[in-house]
């Protein structure tokens, strides 16, 4: 006996995300990405060094609109999540460049610890 299951597109997306979240790696990337999107906005600031202006990526804290450097964000995320240096840096880089997709995989495979 065959039965058909009819689901909506939003239900399909939820099921798909649950099935693709099978590894701890992708779950951690998802958690970190959600945290970054909820609390920070990447901005491009121009800093004068040696008579020339250089673009520098800064992050605006959404709560108080304070600007922090990438190093400060990295240090806070390392403290909050307690993961490896290279993994945390890669999550931040991929989040800024928009390389974290629906599968929550990084552009480079880096171990979490």
C-alpha positions in Angstrom: 0.0 0.0 0.0 1.4 3.4 -1.0 0.8 6.5 0.8 1.7 10.0 -0.2 2.8 12.7 2.1 2.1 16.3 1.1 4.1 19.0 2.8 4.5 22.7 2.2 7.7 24.3 1.0 8.5 25.7 4.5 8.0 22.2 6.0 10.4 20.9 3.3 13.0 23.5 4.2 12.8 22.6 7.9 13.1 18.9 7.2 16.0 19.5 4.8 17.8 21.6 7.4 17.4 19.0 10.0 18.7 16.2 7.7 21.7 18.3 6.6 22.6 19.2 10.1 23.9 15.8 10.8 27.4 16.7 11.9 28.5 18.6 15.0 30.7 20.7 12.6 27.7 22.1 10.7 25.7 22.6 13.9 28.5 24.7 15.4 28.9 26.8 12.3 25.1 27.4 12.3 25.1 28.4 15.9 28.0 30.8 15.4 26.5 32.3 12.2 23.2 32.8 14.0 25.0 34.5 16.9 26.9 36.8 14.5 23.9 37.7 12.5 21.9 38.5 15.6 24.5 40.7 17.3 26.9 42.2 14.7 26.9 43.9 11.3 30.1 44.0 9.3 31.2 47.4 8.1 34.1 48.8 6.0 36.0 51.6 7.6 38.8 53.6 6.1 41.9 54.1 8.2 44.7 56.4 7.4 48.1 54.9 7.6 51.2 56.5 6.3 49.4 59.1 4.2 47.1 56.6 2.5 43.7 55.3 3.3 43.1 51.6 3.7 39.8 49.7 4.0 39.5 47.8 7.3 36.7 45.4 8.2 35.1 46.5 11.5 32.0 45.1 13.2 29.1 47.2 14.5 27.6 45.8 17.7 23.9 46.0 17.1 23.0 46.6 20.8 24.9 49.8 21.2 26.2 50.6 17.7 29.8 50.5 18.9 32.5 49.6 16.4 34.9 46.8 17.3 37.8 45.3 15.4 38.0 41.8 13.9 40.5 40.9 16.6 38.1 41.9 19.4 35.3 39.9 17.8 37.6 36.9 17.4 38.7 37.1 21.1 35.1 37.3 22.3 33.9 34.4 20.1 36.9 32.3 21.2 35.9 33.0 24.8 32.2 32.3 24.2 32.4 29.2 22.1 35.8 27.8 23.2 36.7 26.4 19.8 40.0 26.4 17.9 41.7 29.5 16.7 41.6 28.6 13.0 38.0 27.4 13.1 36.7 30.6 14.7 38.6 32.8 12.3 37.3 30.9 9.3 33.7 31.2 10.5 34.1 35.0 10.9 35.8 35.3 7.4 33.1 33.2 5.7 30.3 35.1 7.5 31.7 38.4 6.3 32.2 37.2 2.7 28.8 35.4 2.7 30.3 32.0 2.0 28.2 30.1 4.6 25.3 28.6 2.7 22.2 26.6 3.7 24.4 23.5 4.4 26.4 25.5 7.0 29.8 24.3 5.6 32.9 26.5 5.6 34.8 27.4 2.5 37.8 25.5 3.9 37.5 22.3 6.0 39.1 23.2 9.4 38.8 21.0 12.5 36.9 22.6 15.4 39.7 22.1 17.9 
